[in-house]
Amino acid sequence: MTNPEITPLYEDVTFHGPLSEERAARLIRMLAPLDGAHVLDLGCGWAEFLLRLLEAAPTATATGVDLNKVDIAHGQANAQARGLADRIDLQVADVGAWQAGKPADVVIVNGASQVWGGDPLVHTENALTEAKKLLKPGGKLLLGEGFWEREPSDEQLAAMPVPRDQYRSLAGLVDFALAHGYRLLAAEQASQDEWDVFENSHGLAWERWLLGNPDSPHAAEIRAKADRQRTYRLHGWRGTVGLAYLILQA
Ligand SMILES: C[S@@+](CC[C@H](N)C(=O)[O-])C[C@H]1O[C@@H](n2cnc3c(N)ncnc32)[C@H](O)[C@@H]1O
């Protein structure tokens, strides 16, 4: 049986996360100065954020790493089409087993602290510790990380696959970063609208596929996936799990 061909997420959204174009542009501005900077994005997806950063910083270079071959190929094609291919190296690799070539001025871990593997309870700690090893002294970490925007009820916790202790409050997350030797340069968070745009993109792709393939042997599996995601979202994390964007200086 071949796998069902669901439209890749990049057909429906600009970034693989709750991030508007406006916020992305502001985060890039806040990472300045980027003259001659080397930027590393771990779990970069199709690397749209990195491509925009290179467009805004014409002397910067970048490396992006992701396990997903389809996303990396899409990022490479976009880099080529936008004249950025000679300043970006996009690699298919498992970050946990990957070796950086040189220290970075900026490290980005956006919605991707899971890339070092292990128990979800240590993902944030891994990102803070591992990013520091990859940064030059004084370099910056852009960390897009989950936090409890509102304390979840027992019902909400039971409806989603997120352990209570995986996340902290926003203040707790910042304090945790400070305790790892960073200074906070900026903190903001994804809006409900950014979350809805992102979450809807998953549902849209699955529902479109179900409409077009009602008799496929994969239909039950895809419907179950869509139903599961909707439950996680509407009974679990919508309004409780936030995504913080922190700019931290090592
Ligand atoms: C929520 S997406 C975020 C993508 C990107 N940072 C963005 O904001 O558009 C998480 C990404 O981490 C990647 N990923 C997960 N585990 C990984 C690993 N061990 N090594 C490399 N990439 C990984 C996934 O393939 C996915 O593209």
Ligand as a Chemical Component Dictionary entry (heavy atoms), coordinates in Angstrom:
data_LIG
# 
_chem_comp.id                   LIG 
_chem_comp.type                 NON-POLYMER 
_chem_comp.pdbx_formal_charge   0 
_chem_comp.three_letter_code    LIG 
# 
loop_
_chem_comp_atom.comp_id 
_chem_comp_atom.atom_id 
_chem_comp_atom.alt_atom_id 
_chem_comp_atom.type_symbol 
_chem_comp_atom.charge 
_chem_comp_atom.model_Cartn_x 
_chem_comp_atom.model_Cartn_y 
_chem_comp_atom.model_Cartn_z 
_chem_comp_atom.pdbx_ordinal 
LIG C1  C1  C 0  7.156  22.471 14.345 1  
LIG S1  S1  S 1  8.355  22.171 13.101 2  
LIG C2  C2  C 0  9.215  23.724 13.102 3  
LIG C3  C3  C 0  9.899  24.015 11.797 4  
LIG C4  C4  C 0  10.607 25.362 11.696 5  
LIG N1  N1  N 0  11.472 25.619 12.820 6  
LIG C5  C5  C 0  9.606  26.497 11.530 7  
LIG O1  O1  O 0  9.363  27.179 12.525 8  
LIG O2  O2  O -1 9.076  26.663 10.438 9  
LIG C6  C6  C 0  9.506  21.045 13.867 10 
LIG C7  C7  C 0  10.554 20.533 12.888 11 
LIG O3  O3  O 0  11.521 19.730 13.578 12 
LIG C8  C8  C 0  11.919 18.686 12.703 13 
LIG N2  N2  N 0  12.564 17.613 13.501 14 
LIG C9  C9  C 0  11.984 16.849 14.468 15 
LIG N3  N3  N 0  12.913 16.011 15.004 16 
LIG C10 C10 C 0  14.091 16.285 14.377 17 
LIG C11 C11 C 0  15.418 15.779 14.511 18 
LIG N4  N4  N 0  15.714 14.823 15.406 19 
LIG N5  N5  N 0  16.379 16.297 13.718 20 
LIG C12 C12 C 0  16.085 17.255 12.790 21 
LIG N6  N6  N 0  14.851 17.771 12.633 22 
LIG C13 C13 C 0  13.873 17.296 13.406 23 
LIG C14 C14 C 0  10.630 18.282 12.017 24 
LIG O4  O4  O 0  10.892 17.569 10.818 25 
LIG C15 C15 C 0  9.972  19.647 11.789 26 
LIG O5  O5  O 0  10.311 20.183 10.531 27 
# 
loop_
_chem_comp_bond.comp_id 
_chem_comp_bond.atom_id_1 
_chem_comp_bond.atom_id_2 
_chem_comp_bond.value_order 
_chem_comp_bond.pdbx_ordinal 
LIG C1  S1  SING 1  
LIG S1  C2  SING 2  
LIG S1  C6  SING 3  
LIG C2  C3  SING 4  
LIG C3  C4  SING 5  
LIG C4  N1  SING 6  
LIG C4  C5  SING 7  
LIG C5  O1  DOUB 8  
LIG C5  O2  SING 9  
LIG C6  C7  SING 10 
LIG C7  O3  SING 11 
LIG C7  C15 SING 12 
LIG O3  C8  SING 13 
LIG C8  N2  SING 14 
LIG C8  C14 SING 15 
LIG N2  C9  SING 16 
LIG N2  C13 SING 17 
LIG C9  N3  DOUB 18 
LIG N3  C10 SING 19 
LIG C10 C11 SING 20 
LIG C10 C13 DOUB 21 
LIG C11 N4  SING 22 
LIG C11 N5  DOUB 23 
LIG N5  C12 SING 24 
LIG C12 N6  DOUB 25 
LIG N6  C13 SING 26 
LIG C14 O4  SING 27 
LIG C14 C15 SING 28 
LIG C15 O5  SING 29 
# 
